[in-house]
Amino acid sequence: MVIILKELADRIENHGKSCYPEECCGIILGKSGGGKRNVSDVCEFQNHQEENRRRRFFVTPREYMRAERIAAEKGLELLGFYHSHPDHPAIPSEFDREHALPWFTYIVLAVEGGEAKVMTAWELSDSRDKFLERHLSVEQNLRDLTGVGKKAGPV
Ligand SMILES: [Zn+2]
């Protein structure tokens, strides 16, 4: 299960709407434990896939390093990435799967005609040949995670 704060889900939606009809992308940060992931921060990234920015989300190695650095500076885990699908369902594409990394959570937001629609969360299967959908719960407050102390997450 992936739990994301309402205000952060709103930020992803606003990012997706402001980039429409191009894709937006960014990173999700927080804590993981007990089979759950708490998203407590998000950070916008540029989409550097020049040829087809409407359809192709891709994080470059340089951006990946930057993402890890941001997470370390905030004392959070890099939990994964988000991106929008303009006028396309919130289902990862073959391109998304081929460029996905194991373990990370991929949040996909459908933006239809400039309006934010369905938001979903995915993780690669162990064999990496398909994405498995994870339950995405939008909440006002984050839950305590098993094995994670009270210091988890920022105020
Ligand atoms: Zn995609």
Residues whose N, C-alpha, C, O or C-beta is under 5 A from the ligand:
A	BS01	ZN	R55 F57 P92 S93 D96
